[in-house]
Amino acid sequence: MAYLSKRAVEVLNSVQVVVGYKTYIRLIDKLLEGKEVISTGMRAEMDRVNIALEHALQGRNTAIVSSGDAGIYGMAGLVLEVCRQKNLRVALQGKALEARRHDILVEIVPGTPALCAAAALLGAPLMHDFASISLSDLLTPWEVIVERVIHAAKADFVVVLYNPKSKKRDWQLGAVQKVLLKYKDRNTPVGVVSRAMRKGQAVHITSLSEMHTMEMDMQTIVVVGNSTSYVFENLMVTPRGYLDKYQVDKGENDQR
């Protein structure tokens, strides 16, 4: 919980009802005493949104909990989509005065995205342009995912992979690795971070050719470098280009 924002804690303290995926609810259970807590399992996102909206429309302050940032592969988008389908008039927190009438007031609290937490543990792999792609084909056709990987690799983006592997979905990572190897050097550094900033955290740096040998699950973030990425003191770095433009004096300890 050390990486929850002050605003996130304020909101959780102020609401009456908290709705979320059971794993995420457990991570913040110390903040939920005295609240009505409703937790569901995987693939019950629609249920969570409908339950939360039902409570909110009854006038109860309600929070939906996501991991990382609610607006990045989180619940914020689905909440707004369902509000639209239900023809609800929505006003964002801070803009309520601009909306003369609204059915529901929504605040989207920014958090720490998993890719940012993973990058901080790896070093500085996202210092230049990058593309984030989820390998889960539950909601996105696999052909679309592969096409996105191809274009990102061709453009020499650093590629961040979410949801690389699950118990029932274990072949997609190998397929993506083969695609990436067509456009990236086999020695391209790859960072693999599981449960970033949480209990059970694991951080490893490997190469694109060995990426498939690493242990991964749905709580793993994979960062595949670009053509300039390198490993320094067991840290992954993607240079922005400053040293190509500015001169840096070498220190006295430089023996190379």
C-alpha positions in Angstrom: 0.0 0.0 0.0 3.0 2.3 0.1 2.5 3.3 -3.5 -1.2 4.3 -3.1 -1.6 8.0 -3.8 -2.8 10.3 -1.0 -5.9 11.0 -3.0 -6.7 7.3 -3.4 -6.5 6.8 0.4 -8.7 9.9 0.9 -11.3 8.5 -1.4 -11.3 5.0 0.2 -11.6 6.6 3.6 -14.6 8.7 2.5 -16.7 6.2 0.6 -19.4 3.9 2.0 -19.1 1.1 -0.5 -16.1 -0.5 -2.1 -16.4 -2.9 -5.1 -13.5 -4.8 -6.7 -11.8 -7.9 -7.8 -11.1 -10.1 -4.7 -7.3 -10.1 -5.1 -7.1 -6.3 -5.2 -9.5 -6.0 -2.3 -7.2 -8.1 -0.2 -4.3 -5.8 -0.9 -6.1 -2.9 0.7 -8.2 -4.6 3.4 -6.7 -2.5 6.2 -8.3 0.5 4.7 -11.8 -1.0 4.4 -12.9 -1.5 8.0 -16.4 -0.3 8.4 -17.1 -0.3 4.7 -19.6 -2.4 2.8 -17.2 -4.4 0.6 -18.3 -6.3 -2.5 -15.7 -8.5 -4.2 -16.0 -10.8 -7.2 -13.8 -13.2 -9.1 -12.1 -12.9 -12.5 -14.2 -12.0 -15.6 -16.9 -10.4 -13.5 -16.1 -6.8 -14.5 -19.6 -6.1 -15.8 -21.1 -7.3 -12.5 -18.8 -5.0 -10.5 -19.7 -2.0 -12.6 -23.4 -2.6 -12.4 -23.3 -3.2 -8.6 -21.3 0.0 -8.1 -23.6 2.1 -10.3 -26.6 0.7 -8.5 -25.2 1.8 -5.1 -24.0 5.2 -6.5 -27.5 5.9 -8.0 -29.0 5.3 -4.6 -26.9 8.2 -3.3 -24.1 6.1 -1.6 -20.5 7.1 -2.1 -19.0 4.2 -4.0 -15.5 3.2 -5.2 -14.5 0.6 -7.7 -10.9 -0.6 -7.1 -8.5 -1.4 -9.9 -4.9 -2.4 -9.7 -2.2 0.0 -11.0 -4.0 2.9 -12.7 -7.8 2.6 -13.3 -7.5 4.2 -16.7 -4.8 1.8 -18.0 -6.3 -1.7 -18.6 -8.5 -0.9 -15.6 -12.1 -0.2 -14.8 -12.5 3.5 -15.6 -13.3 2.9 -19.3 -15.9 0.2 -18.6 -17.6 2.4 -16.1 -18.0 5.2 -18.6 -19.0 2.8 -21.4 -21.8 1.3 -19.2 -23.0 4.8 -18.1 -23.3 5.6 -21.8 -25.2 2.4 -22.5 -27.6 3.2 -19.6 -28.0 6.8 -20.9 -26.8 8.2 -17.6 -25.6 11.8 -17.5 -22.1 11.8 -16.1 -20.0 14.6 -14.8 -16.4 14.2 -13.8 -15.3 15.4 -10.4 -14.2 19.1 -10.7 -16.5 19.7 -13.7 -19.8 19.2 -11.9 -20.6 22.9 -12.1 -20.1 22.9 -15.9 -22.8 20.2 -16.2 -26.2 21.7 -15.3 -27.7 18.3 -14.6 -26.1 14.9 -14.0 -27.1 11.5 -12.7 -23.8 10.5 -11.4 -20.6 12.2 -10.4 -17.4 10.3 -11.3 -13.8 10.8 -10.1 -11.1 8.8 -11.8 -8.1 8.7 -9.3 -4.8 8.2 -11.1 -2.5 5.5 -9.7 0.8 3.9 -10.4 0.6 1.8 -13.6 2.3 -1.6 -13.5 4.6 -0.6 -16.3 5.9 2.4 -14.3 6.4 0.2 -11.2 8.2 -2.4 -13.3 10.4 0.2 -15.1 11.5 1.7 -11.7 12.6 -1.7 -10.6 14.5 -2.4 -13.8 16.3 0.9 -14.1 15.3 3.2 -16.9 13.9 1.1 -19.8 11.1 3.5 -20.8 13.2 6.7 -21.4 12.2 6.8 -25.0 9.1 5.9 -27.1 7.4 2.7 -26.2 4.2 0.7 -27.0 2.1 -1.2 -24.5 0.4 -4.3 -25.7 -1.7 -6.8 -23.7 -1.3 -10.5 -24.9 -4.7 -11.4 -23.5 -7.0 -12.4 -26.4 -10.1 -12.6 -24.2 -11.4 -9.3 -25.5 -9.0 -8.6 -28.4 -8.6 -10.9 -31.4 -5.2 -12.6 -31.5 -4.7 -11.4 -35.1 -5.0 -7.8 -33.9 -2.6 -8.3 -31.1 0.0 -9.8 -33.5 -0.4 -7.0 -35.9 0.2 -4.5 -33.2 3.4 -6.3 -32.1 4.7 -6.3 -35.7 4.2 -2.6 -36.1 5.7 -1.8 -32.7 8.8 -4.0 -33.5 9.2 -2.5 -37.0 9.1 1.0 -35.6 11.8 0.0 -33.0 9.6 0.9 -30.0 10.4 -0.5 -26.6 7.6 -3.0 -26.2 5.8 -3.5 -22.9 3.8 -6.7 -22.7 0.9 -7.0 -20.2 -0.7 -10.4 -19.4 2.0 -12.5 -21.0 0.9 -15.9 -19.7 -1.8 -17.6 -17.7 -2.6 -21.2 -16.7 -4.9 -21.6 -19.8 -3.0 -19.3 -22.1 0.6 -20.4 -22.4 1.5 -20.3 -26.0 1.0 -16.6 -26.9 4.3 -15.4 -25.4 6.3 -17.8 -27.5 4.4 -16.7 -30.6 5.1 -13.1 -29.9 8.8 -13.8 -29.2 9.1 -15.3 -32.7 7.6 -12.2 -34.2 9.9 -9.9 -32.2 12.9 -11.9 -33.3 12.2 -11.1 -36.9 12.7 -7.4 -36.2 14.9 -7.2 -33.1 18.3 -8.5 -32.3 18.3 -11.8 -30.3 20.5 -10.1 -27.6 18.0 -7.2 -27.0 17.6 -6.8 -23.3 14.3 -7.9 -21.8 13.1 -7.0 -18.3 10.7 -9.4 -16.5 9.0 -8.1 -13.4 6.3 -10.0 -11.4 4.2 -8.4 -8.7 6.0 -5.1 -8.8 6.1 -3.3 -5.4 4.1 -6.1 -3.8 4.7 -9.2 -1.7 6.4 -11.8 -3.9 8.1 -9.3 -6.1 10.6 -10.8 -8.6 12.8 -8.8 -11.0 15.0 -10.3 -13.8 16.8 -9.1 -16.9 17.3 -11.5 -19.7 17.6 -11.4 -23.5 15.0 -11.6 -26.2 16.2 -15.1 -27.2 15.9 -16.4 -23.7 12.7 -14.5 -22.8 10.5 -17.6 -23.1 12.5 -19.4 -20.3 11.4 -17.0 -17.6 8.6 -17.7 -15.1 5.6 -15.5 -15.9 1.9 -15.1 -15.1 -0.9 -12.5 -15.3 0.9 -10.3 -12.7 4.1 -10.1 -14.8 5.2 -7.2 -16.9 7.7 -7.8 -19.7 9.8 -4.9 -21.1 11.5 -5.6 -24.4 14.1 -3.0 -25.3 14.7 -1.2 -28.5 17.9 -1.2 -30.7 19.7 1.2 -28.3 18.7 -0.4 -25.0 21.5 -1.9 -22.9 22.3 -3.4 -19.5 24.5 -1.4 -17.1 25.3 -2.6 -13.5 22.4 -5.1 -13.8 20.1 -2.2 -14.8 18.2 -1.9 -18.0 18.6 1.5 -19.8 17.1 2.9 -22.9 18.9 6.1 -23.8 16.9 9.2 -24.7 19.8 10.6 -26.9 21.3 13.2 -24.5 24.8 11.8 -24.8 24.7 12.1 -28.6 24.1 15.8 -28.2 25.9 16.9 -25.0 29.5 16.2 -23.8 29.9 14.5 -20.5 33.2 14.7 -18.6 34.5 11.3 -17.6 35.0 10.7 -13.9 38.3 9.9 -12.2 37.1 6.4 -11.6 36.8 5.6 -15.3 39.3 2.9 -15.9 38.0 1.9 -19.3 
